[in-house]
Amino acid sequence: MSELTTDTSPSPSGVSGELSEKKFTPGALFRSVRTGAPVAPFLLYVTLGLLIPTVAIINLAFRSNSGKLTWANITTILAPGKMTDGIMIGGQFRAGFENSLKLALVTAIIPGILGTFIAYAIATSKHEPFKRITSACSGVLAQFGGVNLAFMFIAALNATTGVVTKWLSKIGLDPWNHGFNLYKFWGVAFVYMYFQLPLMILIITPAFAGLQESWREAAGGLGASSWRYWRHVGIPVLAPAVLGSMFLLFGSGFSAYATAEALTGGTIAITPIQIGSILNGNVLSGQTHIGYALGFAMIVILLISVVFYALLRRRTSRWLR
Amino acid sequence: MASLELGQVLEHDHFMEEYSRGSEGLSWWRRVHWGRGVALFLAAAYFIIPFYAAMQFSLANKYGQFSLQPLTQIADAPQFLSALWLSTELAVATMVIVMGLMVPTMIYVHLRMPRFRRVMEVITILPIVIPPIVLIVGVDGVTPSWLKASQWLLALVYVVLAMPYVYRALDAGLGALDLKTLVEASRSLGSGWANTIWRVLVPNLRSALMSASVLTLALVFGEFTIASLDGWQTVPVWIYLAPTDDPRINTLVAMMALLGTCLVLTVIVSLDRSKNRNSRRS
């Protein structure tokens, strides 16, 4: 059979067998190299486009302008500001970091919880076209919204001129008179939820498919009320999936740039915006290495959240197949 | 056998119990339906109100009345067409490169190196760890200046961003095929590899390739971070920089982009589903 498909190269099972036994005779090595050769362009592209830039960030984050190894960039971005003559000096990067973490946390937890309920409501719907439209639109909003969302919310909720602002002020509830500001922290968080909520719906929906009907029947058969079913079966099974998804939302909120930039014109102090203004040259010269250090710090945070996501997902997949 | 009987007994008990608690069970269901209605209604309000508001804002004449006239002004808006052209060029280039790279690699991996899928899966998680705002810092740090001056650098970076979407779409498509049989049949009938890919596999992978292309398209047309930081005026950058004195036009373009992508993706998803259902029936 294998002669028929491949004249000279060995069958895949043969190669993997040799690899796992680690018998690297010259012939086997040659064969495994030849088997692997067709994926070389892909690996080369990933190396050039992803690996080398990442290594460069990590390397340059620890270099001074003259190229010497240093911790100075890292300590600069983590240093708290000092009050001198009533003026805060430095510390803007640390503040940006704290704002970013806060924003990511808020827009992971609230949409994470609400999104679970909405996703459940959609998943249990019997209306197929409705499911299709919501899944397609969730994908668009979660992944490709960016600048468009910012413009949508400016049109809707800008001070006095926003369409929704006008509606609300007619009934005496102008949100801007009640401490709301679209261009400050909570305004940005409100807009972020517009892509975080669909993202949650997108990634938590498969988990409901794994929640088997027979479990509910079994629980009901043993006399459990609906509450007891959720308390002892549904919630424990879903909890890792929900928590894992929240880590992914955290990463998405932490690294979003387009929406915040377009919404606030770069005035909100969060890490991605600060990286952007360094790249745009809007800061003191000689700070390019600070940009690398900020990029490195973001990678560290995102790596941690992805590791938690992966661990929780492994736990989830034990139940939800 | 014993367990089956036990199951039947339990089922009977369950039935009896349900019967006796009938009214309570019913009220619970009513509560759930009610809760679901509220959840869906609030979600719909949150998503539709700003959308409707932005449409009302942009589709209006000078006096604030509804008008379709702004639609006709889009094409005349300064620099819009050149932004649209740049985005189109980048989308085509990205699509050609990412497909040329991923389709043969994925077919080969599915056929010969199934273990390598583990390695490829890593790329689906990397864009979360290295998001565009971080990637561009590294890319700017290592790219030679002649390439930095070229618009095609964007396409090369977009290929990296598109890889996860293309990977997922193709992986699902290839997983649903009996790849080995198709390839063996084609090869034993004497066709070469290129012919097998082009005339046997590509037609079978049509819907996977289509969704991969549409996702790539949506990505390139929506990408703002890298384009703006490298100073290229693609459509999203045009929307933001607003070289027009009329904010309605920018908002309208933004809304059209969102709506258009939603529509196209819904159609793709529907085609995919109906095709699957037909094949299951036959």
Interface residues (C-beta under 8 A of the other chain):
Chain A: M1 L4 T5 S9 P12 V15 S16 T35 G36 P38 V39 P41 F42 Y45 V46 G49 L50 I52 P53 T54 V55 A56 I57 L60 L114 F117 I118 Y120 A121 I122 T124 E128 P129 R132 I133 S135 A136 C137 G139 V140 L141 Q143 F144 G145 G146 V147 N148 L149 A150 F151 M152 F153 I154 A155 A156 L157 G162 V163 V164 Y194 L197 E217 G220 G221 L222 G223 S225 S226 L248 G251 S252 S255 A256 Y257 A258 E261 A262 P272 I275 G276 L279 N280 G291 Y292 L294 G295 M298 I299 L302 L303 V306 A310
Chain B: L10 E11 D13 H14 E17 E18 W28 V32 R36 A39 L40 A43 Y46 F47 I49 P50 F51 A53 A54 Q56 F57 S58 L101 M102 P104 T105 Y108 V109 L111 R112 M113 P114 R115 F116 M120 I123 I125 L126 I128 V129 I130 P131 P132 I133 V134 L135 I136 V137 G138 V139 D140 G141 V142 L156 V157 V159 V160 M163 K180 V183 E184 R187 S188 A218 L219 F221 G222 E223 F224 T225 S228 L229 P236 I239 Y240 P247 N250 T251 A254 M255 A257 L258 T261 C262 L265 T266 I268 V269 S270 R273
